[in-house]
Amino acid sequence: MLAGLQGAILLIAAKRQGAIASAMAQHDYETDVRAAAQIEMLMNMNAEQLKLLQELRDMRDRP
């Protein structure tokens, strides 16, 4: 009887661990998606700044 009870408790614990791991994986994925979007935004801002800097240099170097 004890073994049956322990088996049931172990199954419940395993299910809970699986649910926790699944939730953590989903959170990691969502974090990665947000980070990728932020990196893309920063890369676009950086490209725009480089473009503006080049325009300023061109204006400075014109006779």
C-alpha positions in Angstrom: 0.0 0.0 0.0 2.8 2.4 0.8 4.5 1.7 -2.5 1.2 2.6 -4.3 0.9 5.8 -2.4 4.5 6.7 -3.0 4.0 6.0 -6.7 1.0 8.3 -7.0 2.9 11.1 -5.2 5.9 10.6 -7.5 3.6 10.9 -10.6 2.0 14.1 -9.2 5.5 15.5 -8.6 6.7 14.6 -12.0 3.6 16.3 -13.6 4.2 19.4 -11.6 7.9 19.5 -12.6 6.8 19.1 -16.3 4.4 22.0 -16.0 7.0 24.2 -14.3 9.6 23.3 -17.0 7.1 24.1 -19.7 6.2 27.5 -18.2 9.8 28.4 -17.8 10.5 27.4 -21.4 7.6 29.6 -22.6 8.9 32.5 -20.5 12.4 32.1 -22.0 11.0 32.1 -25.5 8.9 35.2 -24.9 12.0 36.9 -23.3 14.1 36.0 -26.4 11.4 37.3 -28.8 11.3 40.7 -26.9 15.1 40.9 -26.8 15.3 40.2 -30.5 12.8 43.0 -31.2 14.7 45.4 -29.0 18.0 44.5 -30.6 16.5 45.1 -34.0 15.2 48.5 -32.9 18.6 49.5 -31.5 20.3 48.3 -34.7 18.0 50.5 -36.7 18.7 53.5 -34.5 22.4 52.9 -34.8 22.1 52.7 -38.6 20.2 56.0 -38.6 22.8 57.7 -36.4 25.6 56.5 -38.6 23.8 57.9 -41.7 23.3 61.2 -40.0 27.0 61.3 -38.9 28.0 60.6 -42.5 25.8 63.4 -43.7 27.3 65.8 -41.2 30.8 64.8 -42.3 29.9 65.3 -45.9 28.5 68.8 -45.1 31.7 69.7 -43.2 34.0 68.5 -46.0 32.2 70.4 -48.7 34.1 73.5 -50.0 
